[in-house]
Amino acid sequence: MIAVVLSARIKKTAEKLPPDVREKVGKTIAAVAVAFSEPHKHGGLGLRKLARRSYEARAHLQWRVVFIHEGKSLVAYDIMDHDDVATWLRGQRK
């Protein structure tokens, strides 16, 4: 299991979400922590690599949790919709 650190940004975003979505996000983060180092276990999570150190996992129909892999831990960076993730990625590549 990999350690997952919650960023200040994800905490702020989560405060604005409905309780049911927050619960799904929490479950997704916990599941990613358990399955991250074992690729055959995270098939149902919708976990996919975005760039060199960044990943996303589906938390809800609309919402994705973006993770940044830093050494021996994952930073749960933010909760975004698909379009926001694409925009964020373009900004990261510059």
mmCIF file as gemmi writes it, N, C-alpha and C atoms, coordinates in Angstrom:
data_model
loop_
_atom_site.group_PDB
_atom_site.id
_atom_site.type_symbol
_atom_site.label_atom_id
_atom_site.label_alt_id
_atom_site.label_comp_id
_atom_site.label_asym_id
_atom_site.label_entity_id
_atom_site.label_seq_id
_atom_site.pdbx_PDB_ins_code
_atom_site.Cartn_x
_atom_site.Cartn_y
_atom_site.Cartn_z
_atom_site.occupancy
_atom_site.B_iso_or_equiv
_atom_site.pdbx_formal_charge
_atom_site.auth_seq_id
_atom_site.auth_asym_id
_atom_site.pdbx_PDB_model_num
ATOM 1 N N . MET Axp A 1 ? 0.847 -1.177 0 1 0 ? 1 A 1
ATOM 2 C CA . MET Axp A 1 ? 0 0 0 1 0 ? 1 A 1
ATOM 3 C C . MET Axp A 1 ? 0.89 1.238 0 1 0 ? 1 A 1
ATOM 4 N N . ILE Axp A 2 ? 0.533 2.209 -0.808 1 0 ? 2 A 1
ATOM 5 C CA . ILE Axp A 2 ? 1.287 3.453 -0.897 1 0 ? 2 A 1
ATOM 6 C C . ILE Axp A 2 ? 0.609 4.52 -0.023 1 0 ? 2 A 1
ATOM 7 N N . ALA Axp A 3 ? 1.416 5.377 0.564 1 0 ? 3 A 1
ATOM 8 C CA . ALA Axp A 3 ? 0.863 6.461 1.39 1 0 ? 3 A 1
ATOM 9 C C . ALA Axp A 3 ? 0.261 7.526 0.476 1 0 ? 3 A 1
ATOM 10 N N . VAL Axp A 4 ? -0.905 8.014 0.849 1 0 ? 4 A 1
ATOM 11 C CA . VAL Axp A 4 ? -1.564 9.078 0.087 1 0 ? 4 A 1
ATOM 12 C C . VAL Axp A 4 ? -1.675 10.309 0.981 1 0 ? 4 A 1
ATOM 13 N N . VAL Axp A 5 ? -1.185 11.432 0.465 1 0 ? 5 A 1
ATOM 14 C CA . VAL Axp A 5 ? -1.228 12.704 1.173 1 0 ? 5 A 1
ATOM 15 C C . VAL Axp A 5 ? -2.285 13.573 0.501 1 0 ? 5 A 1
ATOM 16 N N . LEU Axp A 6 ? -3.149 14.179 1.284 1 0 ? 6 A 1
ATOM 17 C CA . LEU Axp A 6 ? -4.17 15.083 0.73 1 0 ? 6 A 1
ATOM 18 C C . LEU Axp A 6 ? -3.619 16.492 0.658 1 0 ? 6 A 1
ATOM 19 N N . SER Axp A 7 ? -3.687 17.084 -0.518 1 0 ? 7 A 1
ATOM 20 C CA . SER Axp A 7 ? -3.231 18.466 -0.674 1 0 ? 7 A 1
ATOM 21 C C . SER Axp A 7 ? -4.272 19.432 -0.105 1 0 ? 7 A 1
ATOM 22 N N . ALA Axp A 8 ? -3.835 20.637 0.188 1 0 ? 8 A 1
ATOM 23 C CA . ALA Axp A 8 ? -4.77 21.672 0.651 1 0 ? 8 A 1
ATOM 24 C C . ALA Axp A 8 ? -5.808 21.955 -0.433 1 0 ? 8 A 1
ATOM 25 N N . ARG Axp A 9 ? -5.377 21.853 -1.678 1 0 ? 9 A 1
ATOM 26 C CA . ARG Axp A 9 ? -6.268 22.125 -2.804 1 0 ? 9 A 1
ATOM 27 C C . ARG Axp A 9 ? -7.431 21.131 -2.866 1 0 ? 9 A 1
ATOM 28 N N . ILE Axp A 10 ? -7.134 19.839 -2.687 1 0 ? 10 A 1
ATOM 29 C CA . ILE Axp A 10 ? -8.2 18.84 -2.764 1 0 ? 10 A 1
ATOM 30 C C . ILE Axp A 10 ? -9.165 18.997 -1.592 1 0 ? 10 A 1
ATOM 31 N N . LYS Axp A 11 ? -8.636 19.362 -0.434 1 0 ? 11 A 1
ATOM 32 C CA . LYS Axp A 11 ? -9.514 19.57 0.732 1 0 ? 11 A 1
ATOM 33 C C . LYS Axp A 11 ? -10.49 20.721 0.476 1 0 ? 11 A 1
ATOM 34 N N . LYS Axp A 12 ? -9.985 21.784 -0.129 1 0 ? 12 A 1
ATOM 35 C CA . LYS Axp A 12 ? -10.827 22.951 -0.434 1 0 ? 12 A 1
ATOM 36 C C . LYS Axp A 12 ? -11.893 22.595 -1.471 1 0 ? 12 A 1
ATOM 37 N N . THR Axp A 13 ? -11.489 21.862 -2.498 1 0 ? 13 A 1
ATOM 38 C CA . THR Axp A 13 ? -12.445 21.448 -3.537 1 0 ? 13 A 1
ATOM 39 C C . THR Axp A 13 ? -13.507 20.527 -2.95 1 0 ? 13 A 1
ATOM 40 N N . ALA Axp A 14 ? -13.093 19.587 -2.108 1 0 ? 14 A 1
ATOM 41 C CA . ALA Axp A 14 ? -14.027 18.611 -1.525 1 0 ? 14 A 1
ATOM 42 C C . ALA Axp A 14 ? -15.098 19.287 -0.677 1 0 ? 14 A 1
ATOM 43 N N . GLU Axp A 15 ? -14.75 20.373 -0.021 1 0 ? 15 A 1
ATOM 44 C CA . GLU Axp A 15 ? -15.723 21.101 0.813 1 0 ? 15 A 1
ATOM 45 C C . GLU Axp A 15 ? -16.915 21.592 0 1 0 ? 15 A 1
ATOM 46 N N . LYS Axp A 16 ? -16.707 21.845 -1.286 1 0 ? 16 A 1
ATOM 47 C CA . LYS Axp A 16 ? -17.748 22.402 -2.152 1 0 ? 16 A 1
ATOM 48 C C . LYS Axp A 16 ? -18.638 21.327 -2.783 1 0 ? 16 A 1
ATOM 49 N N . LEU Axp A 17 ? -18.258 20.068 -2.643 1 0 ? 17 A 1
ATOM 50 C CA . LEU Axp A 17 ? -18.996 18.975 -3.277 1 0 ? 17 A 1
ATOM 51 C C . LEU Axp A 17 ? -20.105 18.456 -2.371 1 0 ? 17 A 1
ATOM 52 N N . PRO Axp A 18 ? -21.145 17.881 -2.965 1 0 ? 18 A 1
ATOM 53 C CA . PRO Axp A 18 ? -22.204 17.265 -2.158 1 0 ? 18 A 1
ATOM 54 C C . PRO Axp A 18 ? -21.636 16.098 -1.336 1 0 ? 18 A 1
ATOM 55 N N . PRO Axp A 19 ? -22.235 15.799 -0.189 1 0 ? 19 A 1
ATOM 56 C CA . PRO Axp A 19 ? -21.723 14.728 0.675 1 0 ? 19 A 1
ATOM 57 C C . PRO Axp A 19 ? -21.578 13.371 -0.017 1 0 ? 19 A 1
ATOM 58 N N . ASP Axp A 20 ? -22.51 13.006 -0.894 1 0 ? 20 A 1
ATOM 59 C CA . ASP Axp A 20 ? -22.403 11.701 -1.56 1 0 ? 20 A 1
ATOM 60 C C . ASP Axp A 20 ? -21.193 11.633 -2.479 1 0 ? 20 A 1
ATOM 61 N N . VAL Axp A 21 ? -20.864 12.739 -3.145 1 0 ? 21 A 1
ATOM 62 C CA . VAL Axp A 21 ? -19.691 12.761 -4.021 1 0 ? 21 A 1
ATOM 63 C C . VAL Axp A 21 ? -18.416 12.729 -3.176 1 0 ? 21 A 1
ATOM 64 N N . ARG Axp A 22 ? -18.404 13.476 -2.067 1 0 ? 22 A 1
ATOM 65 C CA . ARG Axp A 22 ? -17.246 13.459 -1.158 1 0 ? 22 A 1
ATOM 66 C C . ARG Axp A 22 ? -16.97 12.04 -0.665 1 0 ? 22 A 1
ATOM 67 N N . GLU Axp A 23 ? -18.035 11.317 -0.353 1 0 ? 23 A 1
ATOM 68 C CA . GLU Axp A 23 ? -17.881 9.944 0.117 1 0 ? 23 A 1
ATOM 69 C C . GLU Axp A 23 ? -17.258 9.068 -0.972 1 0 ? 23 A 1
ATOM 70 N N . LYS Axp A 24 ? -17.72 9.219 -2.205 1 0 ? 24 A 1
ATOM 71 C CA . LYS Axp A 24 ? -17.165 8.441 -3.32 1 0 ? 24 A 1
ATOM 72 C C . LYS Axp A 24 ? -15.699 8.8 -3.565 1 0 ? 24 A 1
ATOM 73 N N . VAL Axp A 25 ? -15.371 10.086 -3.427 1 0 ? 25 A 1
ATOM 74 C CA . VAL Axp A 25 ? -13.982 10.525 -3.598 1 0 ? 25 A 1
ATOM 75 C C . VAL Axp A 25 ? -13.109 9.872 -2.524 1 0 ? 25 A 1
ATOM 76 N N . GLY Axp A 26 ? -13.576 9.873 -1.287 1 0 ? 26 A 1
ATOM 77 C CA . GLY Axp A 26 ? -12.822 9.237 -0.202 1 0 ? 26 A 1
ATOM 78 C C . GLY Axp A 26 ? -12.588 7.764 -0.447 1 0 ? 26 A 1
ATOM 79 N N . LYS Axp A 27 ? -13.612 7.071 -0.919 1 0 ? 27 A 1
ATOM 80 C CA . LYS Axp A 27 ? -13.485 5.64 -1.218 1 0 ? 27 A 1
ATOM 81 C C . LYS Axp A 27 ? -12.512 5.415 -2.373 1 0 ? 27 A 1
ATOM 82 N N . THR Axp A 28 ? -12.544 6.299 -3.357 1 0 ? 28 A 1
ATOM 83 C CA . THR Axp A 28 ? -11.625 6.175 -4.496 1 0 ? 28 A 1
ATOM 84 C C . THR Axp A 28 ? -10.182 6.365 -4.049 1 0 ? 28 A 1
ATOM 85 N N . ILE Axp A 29 ? -9.946 7.37 -3.224 1 0 ? 29 A 1
ATOM 86 C CA . ILE Axp A 29 ? -8.588 7.617 -2.733 1 0 ? 29 A 1
ATOM 87 C C . ILE Axp A 29 ? -8.087 6.417 -1.934 1 0 ? 29 A 1
ATOM 88 N N . ALA Axp A 30 ? -8.922 5.861 -1.073 1 0 ? 30 A 1
ATOM 89 C CA . ALA Axp A 30 ? -8.534 4.687 -0.285 1 0 ? 30 A 1
ATOM 90 C C . ALA Axp A 30 ? -8.241 3.49 -1.187 1 0 ? 30 A 1
ATOM 91 N N . ALA Axp A 31 ? -9.063 3.277 -2.202 1 0 ? 31 A 1
ATOM 92 C CA . ALA Axp A 31 ? -8.86 2.152 -3.12 1 0 ? 31 A 1
ATOM 93 C C . ALA Axp A 31 ? -7.58 2.315 -3.926 1 0 ? 31 A 1
ATOM 94 N N . VAL Axp A 32 ? -7.282 3.531 -4.347 1 0 ? 32 A 1
ATOM 95 C CA . VAL Axp A 32 ? -6.043 3.784 -5.099 1 0 ? 32 A 1
ATOM 96 C C . VAL Axp A 32 ? -4.836 3.52 -4.209 1 0 ? 32 A 1
ATOM 97 N N . ALA Axp A 33 ? -4.907 3.908 -2.952 1 0 ? 33 A 1
ATOM 98 C CA . ALA Axp A 33 ? -3.794 3.672 -2.022 1 0 ? 33 A 1
ATOM 99 C C . ALA Axp A 33 ? -3.473 2.184 -1.92 1 0 ? 33 A 1
ATOM 100 N N . VAL Axp A 34 ? -4.502 1.365 -1.887 1 0 ? 34 A 1
ATOM 101 C CA . VAL Axp A 34 ? -4.318 -0.084 -1.764 1 0 ? 34 A 1
ATOM 102 C C . VAL Axp A 34 ? -3.82 -0.694 -3.076 1 0 ? 34 A 1
ATOM 103 N N . ALA Axp A 35 ? -4.349 -0.253 -4.191 1 0 ? 35 A 1
ATOM 104 C CA . ALA Axp A 35 ? -4.096 -0.927 -5.47 1 0 ? 35 A 1
ATOM 105 C C . ALA Axp A 35 ? -3.012 -0.294 -6.333 1 0 ? 35 A 1
ATOM 106 N N . PHE Axp A 36 ? -2.461 0.835 -5.951 1 0 ? 36 A 1
ATOM 107 C CA . PHE Axp A 36 ? -1.555 1.571 -6.844 1 0 ? 36 A 1
ATOM 108 C C . PHE Axp A 36 ? -0.369 0.741 -7.32 1 0 ? 36 A 1
ATOM 109 N N . SER Axp A 37 ? 0.259 0.017 -6.443 1 0 ? 37 A 1
ATOM 110 C CA . SER Axp A 37 ? 1.451 -0.74 -6.838 1 0 ? 37 A 1
ATOM 111 C C . SER Axp A 37 ? 1.131 -2.104 -7.437 1 0 ? 37 A 1
ATOM 112 N N . GLU Axp A 38 ? -0.148 -2.433 -7.554 1 0 ? 38 A 1
ATOM 113 C CA . GLU Axp A 38 ? -0.552 -3.713 -8.121 1 0 ? 38 A 1
ATOM 114 C C . GLU Axp A 38 ? -1.524 -3.478 -9.279 1 0 ? 38 A 1
ATOM 115 N N . PRO Axp A 39 ? -0.997 -3.288 -10.498 1 0 ? 39 A 1
ATOM 116 C CA . PRO Axp A 39 ? -1.826 -2.905 -11.647 1 0 ? 39 A 1
ATOM 117 C C . PRO Axp A 39 ? -3.029 -3.803 -11.912 1 0 ? 39 A 1
ATOM 118 N N . HIS Axp A 40 ? -2.926 -5.1 -11.644 1 0 ? 40 A 1
ATOM 119 C CA . HIS Axp A 40 ? -4.061 -5.986 -11.916 1 0 ? 40 A 1
ATOM 120 C C . HIS Axp A 40 ? -5.237 -5.723 -10.977 1 0 ? 40 A 1
ATOM 121 N N . LYS Axp A 41 ? -5.019 -5.005 -9.885 1 0 ? 41 A 1
ATOM 122 C CA . LYS Axp A 41 ? -6.096 -4.727 -8.926 1 0 ? 41 A 1
ATOM 123 C C . LYS Axp A 41 ? -6.852 -3.44 -9.22 1 0 ? 41 A 1
ATOM 124 N N . HIS Axp A 42 ? -6.268 -2.541 -10.007 1 0 ? 42 A 1
ATOM 125 C CA . HIS Axp A 42 ? -6.942 -1.251 -10.165 1 0 ? 42 A 1
ATOM 126 C C . HIS Axp A 42 ? -7.704 -1.104 -11.47 1 0 ? 42 A 1
ATOM 127 N N . GLY Axp A 43 ? -8.029 -2.186 -12.115 1 0 ? 43 A 1
ATOM 128 C CA . GLY Axp A 43 ? -8.784 -2.139 -13.359 1 0 ? 43 A 1
ATOM 129 C C . GLY Axp A 43 ? -10.135 -1.453 -13.223 1 0 ? 43 A 1
ATOM 130 N N . GLY Axp A 44 ? -10.858 -1.736 -12.173 1 0 ? 44 A 1
ATOM 131 C CA . GLY Axp A 44 ? -12.185 -1.166 -11.976 1 0 ? 44 A 1
ATOM 132 C C . GLY Axp A 44 ? -12.188 0.252 -11.436 1 0 ? 44 A 1
ATOM 133 N N . LEU Axp A 45 ? -11.028 0.755 -11.057 1 0 ? 45 A 1
ATOM 134 C CA . LEU Axp A 45 ? -10.938 2.109 -10.504 1 0 ? 45 A 1
ATOM 135 C C . LEU Axp A 45 ? -10.945 3.191 -11.578 1 0 ? 45 A 1
ATOM 136 N N . GLY Axp A 46 ? -10.657 2.806 -12.791 1 0 ? 46 A 1
ATOM 137 C CA . GLY Axp A 46 ? -10.517 3.817 -13.834 1 0 ? 46 A 1
ATOM 138 C C . GLY Axp A 46 ? -9.239 4.612 -13.631 1 0 ? 46 A 1
ATOM 139 N N . LEU Axp A 47 ? -8.246 4.002 -12.995 1 0 ? 47 A 1
ATOM 140 C CA . LEU Axp A 47 ? -6.963 4.667 -12.755 1 0 ? 47 A 1
ATOM 141 C C . LEU Axp A 47 ? -6.149 4.624 -14.034 1 0 ? 47 A 1
ATOM 142 N N . ARG Axp A 48 ? -5.687 5.788 -14.435 1 0 ? 48 A 1
ATOM 143 C CA . ARG Axp A 48 ? -4.849 5.814 -15.637 1 0 ? 48 A 1
ATOM 144 C C . ARG Axp A 48 ? -3.777 6.876 -15.51 1 0 ? 48 A 1
ATOM 145 N N . LYS Axp A 49 ? -2.664 6.616 -16.16 1 0 ? 49 A 1
ATOM 146 C CA . LYS Axp A 49 ? -1.538 7.536 -16.137 1 0 ? 49 A 1
ATOM 147 C C . LYS Axp A 49 ? -1.831 8.686 -17.091 1 0 ? 49 A 1
ATOM 148 N N . LEU Axp A 50 ? -1.609 9.912 -16.629 1 0 ? 50 A 1
ATOM 149 C CA . LEU Axp A 50 ? -1.841 11.092 -17.457 1 0 ? 50 A 1
ATOM 150 C C . LEU Axp A 50 ? -0.543 11.591 -18.082 1 0 ? 50 A 1
ATOM 151 N N . ALA Axp A 51 ? 0.493 11.644 -17.274 1 0 ? 51 A 1
ATOM 152 C CA . ALA Axp A 51 ? 1.797 12.136 -17.714 1 0 ? 51 A 1
ATOM 153 C C . ALA Axp A 51 ? 2.847 11.399 -16.886 1 0 ? 51 A 1
ATOM 154 N N . ARG Axp A 52 ? 4.061 11.888 -16.917 1 0 ? 52 A 1
ATOM 155 C CA . ARG Axp A 52 ? 5.162 11.191 -16.265 1 0 ? 52 A 1
ATOM 156 C C . ARG Axp A 52 ? 4.88 10.835 -14.806 1 0 ? 52 A 1
ATOM 157 N N . ARG Axp A 53 ? 4.375 11.761 -14.025 1 0 ? 53 A 1
ATOM 158 C CA . ARG Axp A 53 ? 4.148 11.527 -12.594 1 0 ? 53 A 1
ATOM 159 C C . ARG Axp A 53 ? 2.698 11.716 -12.172 1 0 ? 53 A 1
ATOM 160 N N . SER Axp A 54 ? 1.805 11.937 -13.099 1 0 ? 54 A 1
ATOM 161 C CA . SER Axp A 54 ? 0.419 12.228 -12.719 1 0 ? 54 A 1
ATOM 162 C C . SER Axp A 54 ? -0.54 11.14 -13.21 1 0 ? 54 A 1
ATOM 163 N N . TYR Axp A 55 ? -1.575 10.93 -12.396 1 0 ? 55 A 1
ATOM 164 C CA . TYR Axp A 55 ? -2.58 9.903 -12.643 1 0 ? 55 A 1
ATOM 165 C C . TYR Axp A 55 ? -3.951 10.478 -12.34 1 0 ? 55 A 1
ATOM 166 N N . GLU Axp A 56 ? -4.97 9.83 -12.88 1 0 ? 56 A 1
ATOM 167 C CA . GLU Axp A 56 ? -6.335 10.177 -12.506 1 0 ? 56 A 1
ATOM 168 C C . GLU Axp A 56 ? -7.097 8.894 -12.222 1 0 ? 56 A 1
ATOM 169 N N . ALA Axp A 57 ? -8.087 9.026 -11.342 1 0 ? 57 A 1
ATOM 170 C CA . ALA Axp A 57 ? -8.974 7.911 -11.039 1 0 ? 57 A 1
ATOM 171 C C . ALA Axp A 57 ? -10.398 8.438 -11.048 1 0 ? 57 A 1
ATOM 172 N N . ARG Axp A 58 ? -11.288 7.67 -11.632 1 0 ? 58 A 1
ATOM 173 C CA . ARG Axp A 58 ? -12.703 8.042 -11.689 1 0 ? 58 A 1
ATOM 174 C C . ARG Axp A 58 ? -13.314 7.894 -10.3 1 0 ? 58 A 1
ATOM 175 N N . ALA Axp A 59 ? -13.944 8.957 -9.807 1 0 ? 59 A 1
ATOM 176 C CA . ALA Axp A 59 ? -14.584 8.895 -8.495 1 0 ? 59 A 1
ATOM 177 C C . ALA Axp A 59 ? -16.102 8.904 -8.617 1 0 ? 59 A 1
ATOM 178 N N . HIS Axp A 60 ? -16.587 9.436 -9.708 1 0 ? 60 A 1
ATOM 179 C CA . HIS Axp A 60 ? -18.023 9.621 -9.92 1 0 ? 60 A 1
ATOM 180 C C . HIS Axp A 60 ? -18.174 9.775 -11.428 1 0 ? 60 A 1
ATOM 181 N N . LEU Axp A 61 ? -19.357 9.762 -11.936 1 0 ? 61 A 1
ATOM 182 C CA . LEU Axp A 61 ? -19.532 9.907 -13.385 1 0 ? 61 A 1
ATOM 183 C C . LEU Axp A 61 ? -18.79 11.124 -13.934 1 0 ? 61 A 1
ATOM 184 N N . GLN Axp A 62 ? -18.908 12.223 -13.251 1 0 ? 62 A 1
ATOM 185 C CA . GLN Axp A 62 ? -18.335 13.48 -13.72 1 0 ? 62 A 1
ATOM 186 C C . GLN Axp A 62 ? -16.938 13.743 -13.159 1 0 ? 62 A 1
ATOM 187 N N . TRP Axp A 63 ? -16.641 13.261 -11.969 1 0 ? 63 A 1
ATOM 188 C CA . TRP Axp A 63 ? -15.452 13.692 -11.241 1 0 ? 63 A 1
ATOM 189 C C . TRP Axp A 63 ? -14.293 12.717 -11.319 1 0 ? 63 A 1
ATOM 190 N N . ARG Axp A 64 ? -13.085 13.294 -11.407 1 0 ? 64 A 1
ATOM 191 C CA . ARG Axp A 64 ? -11.833 12.543 -11.402 1 0 ? 64 A 1
ATOM 192 C C . ARG Axp A 64 ? -10.973 13.062 -10.255 1 0 ? 64 A 1
ATOM 193 N N . VAL Axp A 65 ? -10.241 12.171 -9.61 1 0 ? 65 A 1
ATOM 194 C CA . VAL Axp A 65 ? -9.264 12.572 -8.609 1 0 ? 65 A 1
ATOM 195 C C . VAL Axp A 65 ? -7.908 12.53 -9.302 1 0 ? 65 A 1
ATOM 196 N N . VAL Axp A 66 ? -7.181 13.635 -9.238 1 0 ? 66 A 1
ATOM 197 C CA . VAL Axp A 66 ? -5.861 13.717 -9.853 1 0 ? 66 A 1
ATOM 198 C C . VAL Axp A 66 ? -4.816 13.485 -8.768 1 0 ? 66 A 1
ATOM 199 N N . PHE Axp A 67 ? -3.886 12.581 -9.05 1 0 ? 67 A 1
ATOM 200 C CA . PHE Axp A 67 ? -2.807 12.233 -8.139 1 0 ? 67 A 1
ATOM 201 C C . PHE Axp A 67 ? -1.474 12.596 -8.76 1 0 ? 67 A 1
ATOM 202 N N . ILE Axp A 68 ? -0.519 12.977 -7.923 1 0 ? 68 A 1
ATOM 203 C CA . ILE Axp A 68 ? 0.849 13.207 -8.372 1 0 ? 68 A 1
ATOM 204 C C . ILE Axp A 68 ? 1.741 12.269 -7.57 1 0 ? 68 A 1
ATOM 205 N N . HIS Axp A 69 ? 2.511 11.456 -8.28 1 0 ? 69 A 1
ATOM 206 C CA . HIS Axp A 69 ? 3.395 10.485 -7.641 1 0 ? 69 A 1
ATOM 207 C C . HIS Axp A 69 ? 4.688 11.188 -7.258 1 0 ? 69 A 1
ATOM 208 N N . GLU Axp A 70 ? 4.946 11.232 -5.964 1 0 ? 70 A 1
ATOM 209 C CA . GLU Axp A 70 ? 6.162 11.881 -5.457 1 0 ? 70 A 1
ATOM 210 C C . GLU Axp A 70 ? 6.914 10.91 -4.564 1 0 ? 70 A 1
ATOM 211 N N . GLY Axp A 71 ? 7.926 10.277 -5.123 1 0 ? 71 A 1
ATOM 212 C CA . GLY Axp A 71 ? 8.732 9.334 -4.356 1 0 ? 71 A 1
ATOM 213 C C . GLY Axp A 71 ? 7.935 8.135 -3.901 1 0 ? 71 A 1
ATOM 214 N N . LYS Axp A 72 ? 7.846 7.974 -2.58 1 0 ? 72 A 1
ATOM 215 C CA . LYS Axp A 72 ? 7.158 6.817 -2.018 1 0 ? 72 A 1
ATOM 216 C C . LYS Axp A 72 ? 5.715 7.121 -1.645 1 0 ? 72 A 1
ATOM 217 N N . SER Axp A 73 ? 5.198 8.24 -2.112 1 0 ? 73 A 1
ATOM 218 C CA . SER Axp A 73 ? 3.807 8.582 -1.784 1 0 ? 73 A 1
ATOM 219 C C . SER Axp A 73 ? 3.09 9.172 -2.996 1 0 ? 73 A 1
ATOM 220 N N . LEU Axp A 74 ? 1.779 9.206 -2.878 1 0 ? 74 A 1
ATOM 221 C CA . LEU Axp A 74 ? 0.924 9.84 -3.875 1 0 ? 74 A 1
ATOM 222 C C . LEU Axp A 74 ? 0.302 11.057 -3.219 1 0 ? 74 A 1
ATOM 223 N N . VAL Axp A 75 ? 0.277 12.15 -3.93 1 0 ? 75 A 1
ATOM 224 C CA . VAL Axp A 75 ? -0.426 13.335 -3.453 1 0 ? 75 A 1
ATOM 225 C C . VAL Axp A 75 ? -1.768 13.371 -4.17 1 0 ? 75 A 1
ATOM 226 N N . ALA Axp A 76 ? -2.845 13.313 -3.41 1 0 ? 76 A 1
ATOM 227 C CA . ALA Axp A 76 ? -4.171 13.504 -3.992 1 0 ? 76 A 1
ATOM 228 C C . ALA Axp A 76 ? -4.288 15.006 -4.197 1 0 ? 76 A 1
ATOM 229 N N . TYR Axp A 77 ? -4.084 15.439 -5.436 1 0 ? 77 A 1
ATOM 230 C CA . TYR Axp A 77 ? -3.917 16.852 -5.748 1 0 ? 77 A 1
ATOM 231 C C . TYR Axp A 77 ? -5.231 17.618 -5.82 1 0 ? 77 A 1
ATOM 232 N N . ASP Axp A 78 ? -6.194 17.123 -6.614 1 0 ? 78 A 1
ATOM 233 C CA . ASP Axp A 78 ? -7.443 17.854 -6.784 1 0 ? 78 A 1
ATOM 234 C C . ASP Axp A 78 ? -8.53 16.939 -7.34 1 0 ? 78 A 1
ATOM 235 N N . ILE Axp A 79 ? -9.75 17.446 -7.31 1 0 ? 79 A 1
ATOM 236 C CA . ILE Axp A 79 ? -10.91 16.78 -7.885 1 0 ? 79 A 1
ATOM 237 C C . ILE Axp A 79 ? -11.368 17.65 -9.047 1 0 ? 79 A 1
ATOM 238 N N . MET Axp A 80 ? -11.426 17.07 -10.236 1 0 ? 80 A 1
ATOM 239 C CA . MET Axp A 80 ? -11.74 17.841 -11.436 1 0 ? 80 A 1
ATOM 240 C C . MET Axp A 80 ? -12.675 17.054 -12.334 1 0 ? 80 A 1
ATOM 241 N N . ASP Axp A 81 ? -13.339 17.773 -13.245 1 0 ? 81 A 1
ATOM 242 C CA . ASP Axp A 81 ? -14.076 17.052 -14.274 1 0 ? 81 A 1
ATOM 243 C C . ASP Axp A 81 ? -13.111 16.781 -15.432 1 0 ? 81 A 1
ATOM 244 N N . HIS Axp A 82 ? -13.571 16.032 -16.418 1 0 ? 82 A 1
ATOM 245 C CA . HIS Axp A 82 ? -12.696 15.613 -17.52 1 0 ? 82 A 1
ATOM 246 C C . HIS Axp A 82 ? -12.056 16.801 -18.234 1 0 ? 82 A 1
ATOM 247 N N . ASP Axp A 83 ? -12.834 17.838 -18.514 1 0 ? 83 A 1
ATOM 248 C CA . ASP Axp A 83 ? -12.302 19.008 -19.223 1 0 ? 83 A 1
ATOM 249 C C . ASP Axp A 83 ? -11.261 19.749 -18.397 1 0 ? 83 A 1
ATOM 250 N N . ASP Axp A 84 ? -11.499 19.857 -17.092 1 0 ? 84 A 1
ATOM 251 C CA . ASP Axp A 84 ? -10.524 20.516 -16.213 1 0 ? 84 A 1
ATOM 252 C C . ASP Axp A 84 ? -9.209 19.738 -16.167 1 0 ? 84 A 1
ATOM 253 N N . VAL Axp A 85 ? -9.293 18.418 -16.176 1 0 ? 85 A 1
ATOM 254 C CA . VAL Axp A 85 ? -8.087 17.592 -16.179 1 0 ? 85 A 1
ATOM 255 C C . VAL Axp A 85 ? -7.289 17.864 -17.462 1 0 ? 85 A 1
ATOM 256 N N . ALA Axp A 86 ? -7.969 17.916 -18.603 1 0 ? 86 A 1
ATOM 257 C CA . ALA Axp A 86 ? -7.285 18.175 -19.88 1 0 ? 86 A 1
ATOM 258 C C . ALA Axp A 86 ? -6.619 19.545 -19.869 1 0 ? 86 A 1
ATOM 259 N N . THR Axp A 87 ? -7.303 20.541 -19.355 1 0 ? 87 A 1
ATOM 260 C CA . THR Axp A 87 ? -6.739 21.893 -19.277 1 0 ? 87 A 1
ATOM 261 C C . THR Axp A 87 ? -5.528 21.906 -18.339 1 0 ? 87 A 1
ATOM 262 N N . TRP Axp A 88 ? -5.647 21.268 -17.198 1 0 ? 88 A 1
ATOM 263 C CA . TRP Axp A 88 ? -4.552 21.205 -16.226 1 0 ? 88 A 1
ATOM 264 C C . TRP Axp A 88 ? -3.333 20.523 -16.844 1 0 ? 88 A 1
ATOM 265 N N . LEU Axp A 89 ? -3.571 19.435 -17.583 1 0 ? 89 A 1
ATOM 266 C CA . LEU Axp A 89 ? -2.469 18.709 -18.214 1 0 ? 89 A 1
ATOM 267 C C . LEU Axp A 89 ? -1.723 19.581 -19.225 1 0 ? 89 A 1
ATOM 268 N N . ARG Axp A 90 ? -2.479 20.327 -20.021 1 0 ? 90 A 1
ATOM 269 C CA . ARG Axp A 90 ? -1.827 21.208 -20.997 1 0 ? 90 A 1
ATOM 270 C C . ARG Axp A 90 ? -0.938 22.216 -20.283 1 0 ? 90 A 1
ATOM 271 N N . GLY Axp A 91 ? -1.357 22.722 -19.162 1 0 ? 91 A 1
ATOM 272 C CA . GLY Axp A 91 ? -0.565 23.665 -18.384 1 0 ? 91 A 1
ATOM 273 C C . GLY Axp A 91 ? 0.68 23.028 -17.791 1 0 ? 91 A 1
ATOM 274 N N . GLN Axp A 92 ? 0.616 21.747 -17.458 1 0 ? 92 A 1
ATOM 275 C CA . GLN Axp A 92 ? 1.746 21.039 -16.869 1 0 ? 92 A 1
ATOM 276 C C . GLN Axp A 92 ? 2.843 20.762 -17.89 1 0 ? 92 A 1
ATOM 277 N N . ARG Axp A 93 ? 2.483 20.666 -19.138 1 0 ? 93 A 1
ATOM 278 C CA . ARG Axp A 93 ? 3.44 20.299 -20.193 1 0 ? 93 A 1
ATOM 279 C C . ARG Axp A 93 ? 4.238 21.488 -20.699 1 0 ? 93 A 1
ATOM 280 N N . LYS Axp A 94 ? 3.889 22.672 -20.261 1 0 ? 94 A 1
ATOM 281 C CA . LYS Axp A 94 ? 4.611 23.858 -20.741 1 0 ? 94 A 1
ATOM 282 C C . LYS Axp A 94 ? 5.89 24.068 -19.987 1 0 ? 94 A 1
